[in-house]
Amino acid sequence: MLDSKLLEILVCPVSKAPLVYHQAVGELWCKASGLAFPVRDGMAVMLEDQARVLSKEELAAGKPVQSETPTEQSGSADEETESE
């Protein structure tokens, strides 16, 4: 968990825009630059080369988007087969 006062003063090193902390995935997101900066051992890693590019879906939703895993996909196919 990051300190709330620290979150108030941290900005994106690329765009200088505010960041949003997504604790579930351990990242600080910047909508302006489209980058997600990792938080490791409670420390924000504010280096552009360590950031990942947010997907269009993540930017639109404003939160992490869960993709279907192969197991979930096969489960859907099984359900369709059972109903036939």
N, CA, C and O of each residue as an XYZ file, in Angstrom:
336
protein
N       0.839     -1.181      0.000
C       0.000      0.000      0.000
C       0.879      1.236      0.000
O       1.869      1.315      0.727
N       0.506      2.190     -0.818
C       1.244      3.448     -0.874
C       0.617      4.470      0.065
O      -0.596      4.475      0.272
N       1.438      5.319      0.621
C       0.977      6.383      1.499
C       0.108      7.363      0.720
O       0.470      7.759     -0.387
N      -1.029      7.759      1.278
C      -1.960      8.655      0.583
C      -1.342     10.031      0.303
O      -1.645     10.644     -0.721
N      -0.493     10.514      1.191
C       0.160     11.815      0.949
C       1.138     11.722     -0.226
O       1.285     12.666     -1.002
N       1.801     10.574     -0.343
C       2.705     10.359     -1.459
C       1.921     10.327     -2.771
O       2.352     10.896     -3.773
N       0.776      9.661     -2.757
C      -0.060      9.594     -3.958
C      -0.523     10.976     -4.410
O      -0.680     11.217     -5.607
N      -0.739     11.871     -3.473
C      -1.176     13.228     -3.807
C      -0.106     14.016     -4.567
O      -0.436     14.868     -5.392
N       1.163     13.741     -4.297
C       2.223     14.529     -4.931
C       2.881     13.844     -6.130
O       3.531     14.503     -6.942
N       2.713     12.519     -6.244
C       3.305     11.811     -7.379
C       2.588     12.172     -8.680
O       1.362     12.263     -8.725
N       3.370     12.372     -9.724
C       2.819     12.598    -11.062
C       3.574     11.724    -12.053
O       4.662     11.228    -11.760
N       2.993     11.544    -13.210
C       3.634     10.765    -14.260
C       4.920     11.463    -14.700
O       4.896     12.661    -14.983
N       6.031     10.752    -14.763
C       7.286     11.365    -15.193
C       7.291     11.742    -16.678
O       8.134     12.524    -17.117
N       6.362     11.193    -17.440
C       6.298     11.476    -18.878
C       5.406     12.676    -19.153
O       5.825     13.625    -19.816
N       4.167     12.640    -18.642
C       3.185     13.686    -18.959
C       2.994     14.711    -17.846
O       2.402     15.766    -18.075
N       3.479     14.419    -16.663
C       3.294     15.249    -15.466
C       1.840     15.288    -15.014
O       1.452     16.163    -14.240
N       1.037     14.345    -15.494
C      -0.375     14.247    -15.127
C      -0.512     13.422    -13.845
O       0.412     12.700    -13.469
N      -1.666     13.527    -13.174
C      -1.874     12.737    -11.954
C      -1.932     11.239    -12.227
O      -2.174     10.802    -13.352
N      -1.706     10.471    -11.174
C      -1.703      9.013    -11.251
C      -2.832      8.441    -10.411
O      -3.250      9.047     -9.425
N      -3.321      7.279    -10.801
C      -4.333      6.554    -10.042
C      -3.724      5.221     -9.626
O      -3.182      4.481    -10.447
N      -3.826      4.933     -8.326
C      -3.260      3.691     -7.792
C      -4.281      2.573     -7.875
O      -5.387      2.688     -7.348
N      -3.905      1.488     -8.540
C      -4.725      0.284     -8.618
C      -4.033     -0.782     -7.777
O      -3.150     -1.499     -8.249
N      -4.456     -0.864     -6.523
C      -3.804     -1.746     -5.559
C      -3.897     -3.212     -5.962
O      -2.959     -3.974     -5.730
N      -5.007     -3.616     -6.558
C      -5.209     -5.028     -6.920
C      -4.133     -5.542     -7.874
O      -3.762     -6.715     -7.819
N      -3.633     -4.666     -8.747
C      -2.595     -5.079     -9.698
C      -1.236     -4.474     -9.368
O      -0.250     -4.750    -10.051
N      -1.181     -3.652     -8.327
C       0.084     -3.068     -7.895
C       0.690     -2.125     -8.915
O       1.879     -2.204     -9.224
N      -0.156     -1.213     -9.445
C       0.331     -0.278    -10.463
C      -0.247      1.116    -10.249
O      -1.341      1.286     -9.711
N       0.515      2.095    -10.682
C       0.051      3.480    -10.763
C      -0.214      3.780    -12.229
O       0.675      3.630    -13.067
N      -1.436      4.204    -12.541
C      -1.833      4.442    -13.931
C      -1.891      5.914    -14.251
O      -2.325      6.731    -13.439
N      -1.443      6.242    -15.461
C      -1.569      7.595    -15.997
C      -2.374      7.514    -17.289
O      -1.933      6.918    -18.272
N      -3.567      8.125    -17.274
C      -4.405      8.111    -18.474
C      -3.779      8.970    -19.574
O      -3.883      8.636    -20.754
N      -3.133     10.070    -19.196
C      -2.575     10.997    -20.178
C      -1.484     10.341    -21.028
O      -1.460     10.510    -22.247
N      -0.593      9.604    -20.394
C       0.491      8.956    -21.135
C       0.141      7.519    -21.533
O       0.800      6.934    -22.393
N      -0.895      6.951    -20.907
C      -1.272      5.578    -21.206
C      -0.296      4.562    -20.648
O      -0.140      3.473    -21.201
N       0.365      4.915    -19.549
C       1.364      4.032    -18.949
C       0.944      3.582    -17.560
O       0.251      4.306    -16.845
N       1.370      2.381    -17.185
C       1.155      1.828    -15.849
C       2.523      1.582    -15.221
O       3.331      0.810    -15.738
N       2.766      2.251    -14.098
C       4.047      2.135    -13.403
C       3.912      1.126    -12.263
O       2.969      1.212    -11.477
N       4.833      0.180    -12.163
C       4.717     -0.853    -11.121
C       5.016     -0.310     -9.728
O       5.773      0.646     -9.555
N       4.395     -0.953     -8.742
C       4.712     -0.699     -7.335
C       5.291     -2.000     -6.812
O       4.612     -3.026     -6.772
N       6.551     -1.947     -6.413
C       7.255     -3.144     -5.933
C       7.689     -2.946     -4.497
O       8.366     -1.970     -4.174
N       7.306     -3.862     -3.642
C       7.638     -3.793     -2.213
C       7.265     -2.437     -1.615
O       8.005     -1.879     -0.805
N       6.112     -1.917     -2.024
C       5.622     -0.646     -1.491
C       6.288      0.588     -2.074
O       6.026      1.702     -1.621
N       7.144      0.407     -3.072
C       7.849      1.541     -3.690
C       7.393      1.701     -5.137
O       7.390      0.743     -5.909
N       7.013      2.912     -5.489
C       6.615      3.199     -6.869
C       7.864      3.275     -7.741
O       8.808      3.996     -7.418
N       7.868      2.538     -8.835
C       8.983      2.547     -9.779
C       8.582      3.492    -10.916
O       7.865      3.106    -11.840
N       9.052      4.720    -10.829
C       8.611      5.768    -11.745
C       9.573      5.945    -12.916
O       9.946      7.066    -13.262
N       9.965      4.842    -13.513
C      10.858      4.870    -14.658
C      10.082      4.458    -15.904
O       9.406      3.429    -15.908
N      10.180      5.258    -16.955
C       9.427      4.985    -18.178
C       9.747      3.606    -18.753
O       8.860      2.921    -19.263
N      11.002      3.204    -18.670
C      11.374      1.910    -19.250
C      10.873      0.717    -18.420
O      10.931     -0.422    -18.884
N      10.387      0.967    -17.209
C       9.815     -0.079    -16.372
C       8.284     -0.118    -16.454
O       7.655     -1.048    -15.949
N       7.697      0.887    -17.086
C       6.239      0.979    -17.202
C       5.745      0.118    -18.357
O       6.483     -0.169    -19.300
N       4.476     -0.289    -18.263
C       3.864     -1.000    -19.378
C       2.806     -0.096    -19.999
O       2.265      0.794    -19.343
N       2.524     -0.337    -21.261
C       1.519      0.440    -21.976
C       0.146     -0.134    -21.649
O      -0.072     -1.341    -21.754
N      -0.779      0.742    -21.251
C      -2.145      0.311    -20.953
C      -2.877     -0.023    -22.240
O      -2.685      0.631    -23.265
N      -3.718     -1.049    -22.179
C      -4.514     -1.419    -23.353
C      -5.649     -0.404    -23.545
O      -5.987      0.341    -22.625
N      -6.220     -0.385    -24.730
C      -7.362      0.491    -25.007
C      -8.514      0.169    -24.068
O      -9.209      1.070    -23.597
N      -8.716     -1.116    -23.796
C      -9.787     -1.547    -22.904
C      -9.572     -1.018    -21.493
O     -10.513     -0.550    -20.851
N      -8.328     -1.091    -21.006
C      -8.018     -0.596    -19.664
C      -8.225      0.915    -19.585
O      -8.788      1.418    -18.613
N      -7.771      1.630    -20.602
C      -7.946      3.087    -20.616
C      -9.415      3.461    -20.632
O      -9.829      4.383    -19.928
N     -10.208      2.757    -21.426
C     -11.639      3.058    -21.529
C     -12.358      2.740    -20.219
O     -13.215      3.505    -19.777
N     -12.010      1.615    -19.602
C     -12.677      1.197    -18.373
C     -12.168      1.954    -17.149
O     -12.885      2.105    -16.160
N     -10.928      2.427    -17.225
C     -10.344      3.111    -16.082
C      -9.963      2.178    -14.956
O      -9.692      2.615    -13.837
N      -9.942      0.878    -15.255
C      -9.573     -0.121    -14.260
C      -9.016     -1.336    -14.984
O      -9.193     -1.474    -16.195
N      -8.338     -2.224    -14.247
C      -7.812     -3.432    -14.878
C      -8.932     -4.249    -15.512
O     -10.008     -4.407    -14.935
N      -8.663     -4.761    -16.702
C      -9.640     -5.566    -17.420
C      -9.147     -7.005    -17.409
O      -8.022     -7.287    -17.821
N      -9.990     -7.907    -16.937
C      -9.631     -9.324    -16.885
C      -9.940     -9.954    -18.231
O     -11.062     -9.842    -18.726
N      -8.972    -10.604    -18.819
C      -9.214    -11.311    -20.072
C      -9.589    -12.747    -19.740
O      -9.231    -13.269    -18.684
N     -10.312    -13.378    -20.656
C     -10.697    -14.776    -20.445
C      -9.473    -15.667    -20.552
O      -8.636    -15.494    -21.437
N      -9.382    -16.618    -19.642
C      -8.297    -17.581    -19.702
C      -8.742    -18.745    -20.581
O      -9.943    -18.927    -20.781
N      -7.821    -19.529    -21.105
C      -8.203    -20.678    -21.919
C      -9.158    -21.618    -21.191
O     -10.033    -22.205    -21.826
N      -9.013    -21.776    -19.871
C      -9.896    -22.648    -19.104
C     -11.328    -22.129    -19.154
O     -12.269    -22.897    -19.353
N     -11.487    -20.807    -18.972
C     -12.818    -20.220    -19.017
C     -13.429    -20.376    -20.403
O     -14.627    -20.630    -20.528
N     -12.617    -20.228    -21.443
C     -13.111    -20.348    -22.798
C     -13.599    -21.767    -23.057
O     -14.647    -21.957    -23.673
N     -12.848    -22.772    -22.591
C     -13.259    -24.153    -22.834
C     -14.510    -24.480    -22.025
O     -15.340    -25.281    -22.457
N     -14.647    -23.855    -20.838
C     -15.847    -24.053    -20.043
C     -17.075    -23.546    -20.770
O     -18.134    -24.169    -20.696
N     -16.958    -22.430    -21.470
C     -18.078    -21.888    -22.233
C     -18.457    -22.841    -23.347
O     -19.644    -23.040    -23.608
N     -17.490    -23.428    -24.002
C     -17.758    -24.355    -25.102
C     -18.461    -25.601    -24.580
O     -19.355    -26.132    -25.239
N     -18.061    -26.075    -23.390
C     -18.693    -27.250    -22.799
C     -20.160    -26.983    -22.495
O     -21.009    -27.853    -22.689
N     -20.455    -25.783    -22.020
C     -21.833    -25.434    -21.701
C     -22.693    -25.462    -22.962
O     -23.836    -25.920    -22.937
N     -22.132    -24.968    -24.063
C     -22.865    -24.970    -25.325
C     -23.119    -26.412    -25.784
O     -24.197    -26.720    -26.293
N     -22.141    -27.280    -25.607
C     -22.264    -28.667    -26.022
C     -23.343    -29.366    -25.208
O     -24.119    -30.147    -25.758
N     -23.406    -29.102    -23.911
C     -24.378    -29.749    -23.047
C     -25.802    -29.361    -23.409
O     -26.710    -30.180    -23.271
N     -26.020    -28.143    -23.866
C     -27.371    -27.692    -24.159
C     -27.890    -28.215    -25.484
O     -29.087    -28.113    -25.753
N     -27.023    -28.775    -26.322
C     -27.438    -29.259    -27.631
C     -28.118    -30.607    -27.567
O     -28.525    -31.143    -28.598
